């Protein structure tokens, strides 16, 4: 068995995943390829190992502590993914607050970030996909890391959808022009049935933190015929986003942290839509293009 | 919505002023539900201690913001009606 190793970083955390379980190698590479490469020397903050046991099982360890063991490579990688995200977010606190939000740059050349925050099914990943198709750079579809200097740190895991066929995006449209690459990921679902999920790897990935310029609270509702974009008070955004924090912090404390970490002048909107493409056009026209325009004086 | 004669703020509400934003965030420590108020509305809510009636609350607000009496009374009543509607004040 040939040893393999992937080393990368999430914000200031150096992470290494290594092992000799060859059945896991390609999927681990696909899951981690978008993260910023890190120096391979010295001790990482997190060291995951996937090793083939003589029993035929694959063992998953973190810093020499056994986390999982399975005869199925897909299950071992799924366990790795679960622990990688959870442990990273835990280790990044309290310096970085992790929000259940997508983040993209505000345009292809912009040095500012757009946050798209909301619960599952609200349309975060769909709006982020539209942004990426329009040339914006990818920071995250799920974990947006807020620092104390009003910056959003990238957490560029591959995009995944619940169903492999997304009603709003044709596969050939996503891969045309090289804006996305497609990979496959086989894993067991909650009932233990094996499923194959598609991993979408955006071509344009941001590796540096960007200051947050705007936040959108999406609301997908297929009954909405024309998208509606409404400004909302910043305090309302703080309240709604406080319920989307990954770290286990009381709501009151999360609101205070978000208040400290989001710029006072951040633009805040609610976007209701049934057609994500129309919603993206409206958002781009009303918010992002004006943001990119040079200011007078 | 009828305003209680002597309104009392729900005891489980905890508040923090958003520095620099002239707003106060309230979080119910029981269920995590949250809302924000401007400073005037927050001052009115804080006066709801179950001991004061509407006239006394209006008078105390008038002392703070020097506004016209009739209009102020109308505004305070409207705000208290909203508070009652959202269940953040009640009758002790």
Interface residues (C-beta under 8 A of the other chain):
Chain A: X233 X234 X235 X236 X238 X239 X242 X243 X250 X251 X252 X255 X256 X259 X264
Chain B: X14 X16 X18 X19 X20 X21 X23 X25 X27 X29 X32 X34 X35 X36
